[in-house]
Amino acid sequence: TGATEILYHHQRKWGAISGKLMAHKQETSSEVFEIYTRMANGDAFPWHGMDAQVKPVKDATFSKVELSNGATYRNISARGDEPGRGGNPQFANLTECAHYGDGNDPVGALLPSLKAALKHPVGVIIADSTPAGPSGWFYEMVMLCLKRQESGQPQDLGDWTLLFCPWWLGHDSTKPFASDADRAKRSSRRGRARDGRVH
């Protein structure tokens, strides 16, 4: 949800910009899109002096939200007929993009439409994923970012930045072991136990 929060606040701050959400499957895309919609509907912050009587969401369907400031956000799936094609969004969230695959190339289809975001002064693209092995577009982008960071090469507008945010560092993603025996069993199976918690 971190990417969702960042992009929602980005739309609120900058106004009439458009964006896309694309997940590896429709269920995930719809789930993330619902989080965005709930966040927008529950937003009471007076953005740019907005009247409290003005509802934050002007219109919402299962595939598009239009905010009262003219910003729009579309929900698409990597499994669609023409994933990511069309439009010139200024921001995007490619979620679980290491798992897009299945013979088609949704990232290849989506990236040309994101050229505006790559060079736009307020453009933002967030590609997040759980790992899926050492291959594919997401892996290549991670390796490219690591290489640039290790070389000390300066970053240009439109370059990707690597942020590693392991889920197991969040205490809301862990729970205490039921017993010492449970800890030993899980530790040997998963090879990881920190601070007496299951990760």
C-alpha positions in Angstrom: 0.0 0.0 0.0 3.0 2.3 0.2 3.0 2.9 -3.5 -0.8 3.5 -3.4 -0.4 6.2 -0.7 2.5 7.9 -2.5 0.7 8.1 -5.8 -2.6 9.2 -4.2 -0.9 12.1 -2.4 1.0 12.9 -5.6 -2.3 13.3 -7.5 -3.8 15.4 -4.7 -0.7 17.6 -4.7 -0.4 18.2 -8.4 -4.0 18.1 -9.6 -5.2 17.1 -13.0 -2.7 14.4 -13.8 -3.5 10.9 -14.9 -2.2 7.5 -13.8 -2.4 3.8 -14.2 -2.2 0.8 -12.0 -1.2 -2.5 -13.5 -0.8 -5.7 -11.5 0.1 -9.2 -12.7 -3.5 -10.5 -12.4 -6.9 -8.8 -12.2 -7.5 -9.9 -8.6 -4.4 -8.1 -7.3 -5.0 -5.1 -9.5 -8.6 -4.8 -8.2 -7.5 -5.2 -4.6 -4.9 -2.4 -4.8 -7.4 -0.2 -6.7 -9.9 -0.7 -4.0 -7.4 0.5 -1.4 -6.8 3.6 -3.5 -10.5 4.2 -3.8 -11.2 3.8 -0.1 -8.3 6.2 0.7 -9.7 8.8 -1.7 -13.3 8.5 -0.4 -12.1 8.8 3.2 -9.8 11.7 2.7 -10.8 14.8 4.8 -7.6 16.8 4.2 -8.3 20.3 2.8 -6.0 20.0 -0.3 -5.1 23.5 -1.5 -7.9 25.0 0.6 -10.5 22.7 -0.8 -14.0 23.3 0.7 -14.8 20.5 3.2 -18.2 20.2 1.4 -16.4 19.1 -1.8 -16.2 15.3 -1.9 -12.7 14.1 -2.8 -14.0 11.6 -5.4 -15.9 13.0 -8.4 -16.6 9.7 -10.0 -15.6 6.0 -9.5 -16.1 2.8 -11.3 -14.3 -0.6 -11.0 -11.7 0.6 -13.5 -11.4 4.4 -13.1 -11.4 7.0 -10.3 -11.7 10.7 -11.0 -10.8 13.0 -8.2 -12.5 16.4 -7.6 -9.3 18.1 -8.8 -9.5 16.4 -12.2 -6.8 13.7 -11.5 -7.7 10.3 -12.9 -6.4 6.8 -12.0 -7.1 3.7 -14.1 -7.1 0.0 -13.1 -5.7 -2.4 -15.7 -4.3 -5.9 -15.6 -1.2 -7.5 -17.2 -3.5 -10.3 -18.3 -5.8 -8.1 -20.4 -6.1 -8.2 -24.2 -3.9 -5.1 -24.7 -2.2 -4.5 -21.3 -1.1 -0.9 -20.7 -1.6 0.4 -24.2 -3.0 3.9 -24.8 -2.9 7.2 -23.0 -0.1 9.3 -21.7 -0.2 9.0 -17.9 2.1 11.1 -15.7 2.4 8.4 -13.1 1.9 4.6 -12.7 2.2 1.7 -10.3 3.4 -1.5 -11.8 2.7 -3.9 -8.9 4.0 -7.5 -8.8 5.7 -6.8 -12.1 8.2 -9.6 -11.7 5.2 -11.9 -12.2 3.7 -10.3 -15.4 5.2 -13.0 -17.8 3.2 -15.7 -19.5 4.6 -15.1 -22.9 3.2 -11.6 -23.5 5.2 -8.5 -22.6 2.9 -6.1 -20.7 5.8 -4.0 -19.5 6.9 -3.5 -23.1 3.4 -2.5 -24.0 3.0 -0.1 -21.0 6.4 1.6 -21.0 5.9 3.5 -24.3 2.8 5.1 -22.9 4.8 6.1 -19.8 7.4 8.2 -21.7 5.6 11.3 -20.5 6.0 10.2 -16.9 9.6 9.4 -17.4 10.5 12.9 -18.5 7.6 14.9 -16.8 8.8 17.1 -13.8 6.2 15.5 -11.5 6.1 12.1 -13.2 6.4 9.1 -11.0 6.5 5.4 -11.8 6.7 2.8 -9.0 7.5 -0.8 -9.9 7.1 -3.0 -6.9 7.2 -6.8 -6.7 8.0 -9.9 -4.7 10.9 -11.7 -6.4 10.4 -14.2 -9.2 13.9 -15.4 -10.0 16.9 -13.9 -11.8 15.3 -13.0 -15.1 12.7 -10.7 -16.6 12.2 -6.9 -16.8 12.0 -6.3 -13.0 15.2 -8.2 -12.3 17.0 -6.4 -15.1 15.9 -3.0 -13.7 17.0 -3.9 -10.2 20.4 -5.0 -11.6 20.7 -1.8 -13.6 19.9 0.4 -10.6 22.5 -1.5 -8.4 25.1 -1.1 -11.1 24.5 2.6 -11.4 24.5 3.1 -7.6 27.7 1.0 -7.2 29.5 3.0 -9.9 28.5 6.3 -8.4 27.0 7.4 -11.7 24.7 10.4 -11.3 21.0 9.9 -11.8 19.2 11.7 -14.6 15.5 12.6 -14.9 13.8 9.4 -15.9 16.3 7.0 -14.3 15.0 4.3 -12.0 15.9 4.4 -8.3 16.1 1.2 -6.3 14.4 1.2 -2.9 14.6 -2.1 -1.1 11.8 -2.4 1.4 11.6 -6.0 2.8 8.2 -6.8 4.2 9.5 -8.7 7.2 10.9 -5.5 8.8 7.4 -4.2 9.5 6.1 -5.4 12.9 2.6 -5.6 11.4 3.9 -8.4 9.1 5.1 -10.5 12.0 3.6 -12.3 15.0 5.2 -14.0 18.1 6.0 -17.7 18.0 3.5 -19.8 19.8 6.3 -21.7 21.7 10.0 -22.5 21.6 9.2 -25.7 19.8 7.3 -23.8 17.1 10.2 -21.4 16.8 12.7 -24.2 16.3 10.5 -25.9 13.8 9.9 -22.8 11.7 13.5 -21.6 12.0 14.8 -24.8 10.6 12.2 -24.9 7.8 12.4 -21.2 6.7 16.0 -20.5 7.9 15.0 -17.2 9.4 13.8 -16.2 12.8 14.3 -12.7 14.2 13.4 -11.3 17.6 11.3 -14.3 18.5 8.8 -13.6 15.7 7.5 -15.4 12.7 8.3 -13.6 9.4 
